[in-house]
Amino acid sequence: MTLSDGAGVVAAPISDVRDARSARPRRYVMTAPHFYAVEYVINPWMDTATPVDARRALHQWEALRRTYTELGHTVELVEPVAGLPDMVYAANGGLIVNGRAVVARFAHAERAGESVAHADWMSRNGFQPAETRHVNEGQGDLLVVGPIILAGHGFRTDRRAHREIADHVGMPVIPLELVDPRFYHLDTALAVLDDHTIAYYPPAFTERSRMTIAGLFPDAIQVASGDAYVLGLNVVSDGLNVVLPSAATGFAGQLRRAGFRPVGVDLSELLKGGGSVKCCTLEVHP
């Protein structure tokens, strides 16, 4: 596969590696849902009239954290802050890659305070957090795939932030436009499985973005609506083990056939806020 999106990004051909999947230890950052609630509506999944079981949400989150540690990964914590009920969705806090960090600039005022907590964690852990002039919602819309970053826009992250981020981290950033408000962040419609492999839900993207994805990843797994509608693509992968919502059974089968090991978890309470596995997990990339 020759990789080009019209922005001068070129990569080497990708061979079939499905028989040689391997896990790599990862470093994750999470925030416990001690203050989690649905108190406002900023995405189509949220409904303030639907009750949230806070105890169940915490148990589900703990099960996700435990899954990561049992798979051999490191999990570090950002302390939750009262009054920031969406802070459990730690992926949105920023991007850390190439030894550099970008802290989120949220689109909605309700989440703005989260940036302070994430910037503090970055600073205390040896990363100097850069701020963007334009809205960026961290790994919700910025997904690292090997040597490139796939960057969502259309609902939250401002496309103008892509250039700021590319300049800071020193990596090519490939824009992908989202068109379905149910998939308001890139990580709800596209999953990074390893440095060469993705899965995605084509109807969430413009035709131009679908063409970009097809050019970059001709062997990408295309996920059906039933799995996409339970945020089945909101996954975390270590290159072999793919932690995903347990309701995404069709996608789990596709993963097995592609040589991955699906690991299902139930995050149904956190789905009420519009997030799942990946939303709860910020990866610190090398």
C-alpha positions as CSV (number, residue, x, y, z in Angstrom):
1,M,0.0,0.0,0.0
2,T,1.3,3.4,-0.9
3,L,0.0,6.0,1.4
4,S,-1.0,9.5,0.2
5,D,-3.8,11.8,1.2
6,G,-2.9,14.7,-1.0
7,A,-0.8,16.3,1.7
8,G,2.5,14.8,0.7
9,V,2.3,11.9,3.2
10,V,3.9,8.7,1.8
11,A,4.5,5.4,3.5
12,A,5.9,2.0,2.6
13,P,3.8,-0.9,1.4
14,I,2.1,-2.8,4.3
15,S,2.3,-6.6,4.3
16,D,-0.2,-9.0,5.7
17,V,0.7,-9.4,9.3
18,R,-2.5,-11.0,10.7
19,D,-0.5,-14.2,11.5
20,A,2.1,-12.4,13.5
21,R,0.0,-10.3,16.0
22,S,1.8,-9.5,19.2
23,A,1.0,-7.4,22.3
24,R,3.2,-4.6,23.4
25,P,3.0,-3.3,27.0
26,R,1.2,0.1,27.1
27,R,1.0,3.0,29.4
28,Y,-2.5,4.3,30.1
29,V,-4.0,7.2,32.0
30,M,-7.5,7.0,33.5
31,T,-9.8,8.9,35.8
32,A,-12.2,7.2,38.2
33,P,-15.9,8.2,37.7
34,H,-16.4,9.4,41.3
35,F,-18.3,12.4,40.1
36,Y,-19.7,10.9,36.9
37,A,-23.3,11.9,36.1
38,V,-25.3,13.1,33.1
39,E,-26.0,16.6,34.1
40,Y,-26.2,18.3,30.7
41,V,-26.5,17.3,27.0
42,I,-23.5,17.9,24.7
43,N,-23.9,14.7,22.5
44,P,-26.8,12.6,21.2
45,W,-26.1,9.8,23.7
46,M,-26.8,12.0,26.7
47,D,-30.2,12.3,28.3
48,T,-30.6,14.0,31.6
49,A,-33.9,12.1,32.2
50,T,-32.1,8.7,32.1
51,P,-30.8,7.8,35.5
52,V,-27.2,6.8,36.0
53,D,-26.2,4.2,38.5
54,A,-23.0,5.7,39.9
55,R,-22.0,2.6,41.9
56,R,-22.4,0.4,38.8
57,A,-20.4,2.9,36.7
58,L,-17.6,2.7,39.2
59,H,-17.6,-1.1,39.2
60,Q,-17.6,-1.2,35.4
61,W,-14.7,1.3,35.3
62,E,-12.8,-0.7,37.8
63,A,-13.2,-3.8,35.7
64,L,-11.8,-2.0,32.7
65,R,-8.8,-0.8,34.8
66,R,-8.3,-4.4,36.1
67,T,-8.4,-5.8,32.6
68,Y,-5.6,-3.5,31.5
69,T,-3.4,-4.5,34.4
70,E,-4.1,-8.2,33.9
71,L,-3.0,-7.8,30.3
72,G,0.3,-6.4,31.6
73,H,-0.2,-2.7,31.0
74,T,0.5,0.2,33.3
75,V,-2.4,2.3,34.4
76,E,-1.8,5.8,36.0
77,L,-4.5,8.0,37.5
78,V,-5.6,11.6,37.2
79,E,-7.6,12.6,40.2
80,P,-11.2,13.4,39.4
81,V,-12.5,16.9,40.2
82,A,-15.9,17.6,41.6
83,G,-18.1,19.4,39.2
84,L,-16.5,17.8,36.1
85,P,-18.8,14.7,35.6
86,D,-17.3,13.9,32.1
87,M,-13.7,13.7,33.4
88,V,-13.9,9.9,33.4
89,Y,-13.5,10.2,29.6
90,A,-9.8,10.7,30.0
91,A,-8.9,10.2,26.4
92,N,-10.2,13.6,25.6
93,G,-7.7,15.3,27.9
94,G,-4.9,15.5,25.4
95,L,-2.3,13.8,23.2
96,I,1.1,12.5,24.3
97,V,3.4,11.2,21.6
98,N,7.1,11.5,20.6
99,G,7.8,12.7,24.1
100,R,5.6,15.8,23.6
101,A,2.2,16.6,25.0
102,V,-0.8,18.7,23.7
103,V,-3.5,19.4,26.3
104,A,-7.1,19.6,25.2
105,R,-9.0,22.8,24.5
106,F,-12.6,21.7,24.8
107,A,-15.5,22.8,22.6
108,H,-18.0,23.0,25.5
109,A,-17.5,25.2,28.6
110,E,-18.8,22.3,30.8
111,R,-15.6,20.4,30.2
112,A,-13.1,23.2,30.1
113,G,-11.8,22.6,33.7
114,E,-10.6,19.1,32.7
115,S,-7.8,20.7,30.8
116,V,-6.3,22.1,33.9
117,A,-6.2,18.7,35.6
118,H,-4.6,17.0,32.6
119,A,-2.1,19.7,32.1
120,D,-1.0,19.3,35.7
121,W,-0.6,15.6,35.3
122,M,1.4,16.1,32.2
123,S,3.7,18.6,33.9
124,R,4.2,16.4,37.0
125,N,5.1,13.4,34.7
126,G,7.8,15.2,32.7
127,F,5.7,16.5,29.8
128,Q,5.5,20.2,29.0
129,P,1.9,20.6,27.8
130,A,1.3,22.7,24.7
131,E,-1.9,24.5,24.2
132,T,-3.6,25.0,20.9
133,R,-5.3,28.2,19.7
134,H,-8.1,26.2,18.2
135,V,-10.4,23.5,19.8
136,N,-8.9,20.1,20.1
137,E,-10.4,17.2,22.1
138,G,-7.3,15.1,22.6
139,Q,-7.4,11.4,21.7
140,G,-11.1,11.6,21.1
141,D,-10.1,13.0,17.7
142,L,-6.4,12.4,17.5
143,L,-5.5,8.7,16.9
144,V,-1.9,7.6,16.5
145,V,-1.4,4.9,13.9
146,G,2.3,4.1,13.6
147,P,4.0,7.2,12.1
148,I,0.9,9.2,11.5
149,I,-2.0,10.8,13.3
150,L,-5.6,10.4,12.1
151,A,-7.5,13.5,13.1
152,G,-11.2,13.9,13.3
153,H,-13.1,17.1,12.7
154,G,-16.7,18.2,12.0
155,F,-18.2,18.2,15.5
156,R,-15.6,18.9,18.2
157,T,-12.0,19.4,17.1
158,D,-11.4,22.4,14.8
159,R,-9.5,21.4,11.7
160,R,-7.2,24.4,12.2
161,A,-5.8,22.7,15.3
162,H,-4.5,19.9,13.2
163,R,-1.6,22.0,11.8
164,E,-0.8,23.3,15.3
165,I,-0.6,19.7,16.6
166,A,1.5,18.4,13.6
167,D,4.0,21.2,14.1
168,H,4.3,20.5,17.9
169,V,4.6,16.7,17.8
170,G,6.5,16.4,14.5
171,M,4.1,13.9,12.9
172,P,1.9,14.0,9.8
173,V,-1.8,14.7,10.7
174,I,-4.4,13.3,8.3
175,P,-7.8,15.0,8.5
176,L,-11.0,12.9,8.5
177,E,-14.4,14.6,8.5
178,L,-17.3,13.2,10.6
179,V,-20.9,13.7,9.5
180,D,-23.1,11.7,11.9
181,P,-23.6,13.4,15.3
182,R,-23.8,10.1,17.0
183,F,-20.1,9.7,16.1
184,Y,-19.0,13.1,17.3
185,H,-15.4,12.0,18.0
186,L,-13.1,10.0,15.7
187,D,-12.6,7.4,18.4
188,T,-16.3,6.5,18.2
189,A,-16.2,5.7,14.5
190,L,-12.6,4.4,14.0
191,A,-10.5,2.0,16.0
192,V,-6.7,1.7,15.8
193,L,-5.8,-2.0,16.2
194,D,-2.1,-1.9,15.6
195,D,0.5,0.3,13.7
196,H,-0.9,-0.8,10.4
197,T,-4.5,-1.9,11.0
198,I,-7.7,0.0,11.7
199,A,-11.4,-0.7,11.7
200,Y,-14.1,1.9,11.0
201,Y,-17.8,2.6,10.3
202,P,-17.9,4.1,6.8
203,P,-21.3,6.0,7.1
204,A,-19.8,8.2,9.9
205,F,-17.5,9.9,7.3
206,T,-17.7,12.1,4.2
207,E,-17.1,10.4,0.9
208,R,-13.7,12.2,0.7
209,S,-12.7,10.9,4.1
210,R,-13.8,7.4,3.2
211,M,-11.6,7.6,0.1
212,T,-8.7,8.8,2.3
213,I,-9.2,5.8,4.6
214,A,-9.4,3.4,1.7
215,G,-6.1,4.7,0.3
216,L,-4.3,4.5,3.6
217,F,-5.8,1.2,4.8
218,P,-7.2,-0.9,1.9
219,D,-7.5,-3.9,4.3
220,A,-9.4,-1.9,7.0
221,I,-12.2,-3.8,8.8
222,Q,-15.6,-2.2,8.1
223,V,-17.9,-2.6,11.0
224,A,-21.7,-2.9,10.7
225,S,-24.3,-0.5,12.1
226,G,-25.3,-2.8,14.9
227,D,-21.8,-2.8,16.4
228,A,-21.2,0.9,15.7
229,Y,-24.4,1.9,17.4
230,V,-23.1,0.4,20.7
231,L,-19.9,2.3,20.3
232,G,-18.2,-0.9,19.4
233,L,-15.4,0.9,17.7
234,N,-14.4,2.7,20.9
235,V,-11.7,0.2,21.7
236,V,-8.2,0.0,23.1
237,S,-5.7,-2.4,21.5
238,D,-2.2,-3.5,22.4
239,G,-1.6,-5.0,19.0
240,L,-3.1,-8.3,19.9
241,N,-5.7,-7.9,22.6
242,V,-8.5,-5.6,21.7
243,V,-10.6,-4.4,24.7
244,L,-14.0,-3.5,23.4
245,P,-17.6,-3.1,24.5
246,S,-19.0,-6.6,25.1
247,A,-22.2,-5.7,23.1
248,A,-20.2,-5.5,19.9
249,T,-20.4,-9.2,19.2
250,G,-20.2,-8.9,15.4
251,F,-17.0,-6.8,15.5
252,A,-15.5,-9.3,18.0
253,G,-16.0,-12.0,15.4
254,Q,-14.3,-9.9,12.8
255,L,-11.4,-9.3,15.1
256,R,-10.9,-13.0,15.7
257,R,-10.9,-13.7,12.0
258,A,-8.2,-11.0,11.6
259,G,-6.0,-12.6,14.2
260,F,-6.8,-10.4,17.2
261,R,-8.1,-11.4,20.6
262,P,-11.2,-9.5,21.5
263,V,-11.7,-8.8,25.2
264,G,-15.2,-7.7,26.0
265,V,-16.1,-5.4,28.9
266,D,-19.4,-3.9,29.9
267,L,-19.4,-0.1,30.2
268,S,-23.1,0.4,29.7
269,E,-23.4,3.0,32.4
270,L,-20.6,5.1,30.9
271,L,-22.3,4.7,27.5
272,K,-25.0,6.9,28.8
273,G,-22.6,9.8,28.7
274,G,-21.5,9.0,25.2
275,G,-18.3,7.1,25.9
276,S,-16.9,3.6,26.2
277,V,-13.5,1.9,26.4
278,K,-11.3,4.2,24.5
279,C,-13.0,7.3,25.8
280,C,-12.0,6.2,29.3
281,T,-8.4,5.6,28.3
282,L,-5.6,8.1,27.4
283,E,-2.6,6.3,26.0
284,V,0.9,7.7,26.5
285,H,2.6,6.8,23.3
286,P,6.3,6.5,23.1
